[in-house]
Amino acid sequence: MKKIFLTLVVVSSLFSCSKDEVNEPKSVQSVKVNSQRLMNDPLFGKVFYNQEGDLKLRIQILPGNPKKITLGSAEDSKDYFILQDAEAILLPINPNFDVYYLSKAYKFMSTAAKTPFIKKFNDILIPAAKYDGNGAARLDIAKDLSSVVLRGDEGSITFTKL
């Protein structure tokens, strides 16, 4: 008797979806819309500024591959930098931040003038570009996207969204 009742419950729940859900066409257009949701990541297009205003940081989590992160300068930055396709390990350390360890980046490049601040910035990111896995940078992204903190052996730099 219990088996019959459970079977009826399962079968009725299978048929309880609406007519629109059952008859929804799966077209190329709907696939495109679903793939664009990846591009609508909350970080996509956001620019973060350091306190001094020297650097404008843009973060891109690759669509379809959340294990790769690229940090780069915004288009209107006076200085150019990029840490491209770094391997990202997400660690649940802090409930207020998404914490990533970045390593084995494809490349790191910086054309900024070598001020003490830029030297500190480079010293944080250069270890993440070592492909032998013997270096990493830590990236803390606030859940509300209000700030981003880059951390390394040489200290940390906080970027805020304006």
Helices and strands as residue ranges (DSSP letters): H 2-14, H 19-23, H 28-39, E 47-50, E 56-61, E 68-73, E 81-91, E 97-103, E 107-110, H 116-125, G 126-129, E 137-142, E 147-152, E 155-161
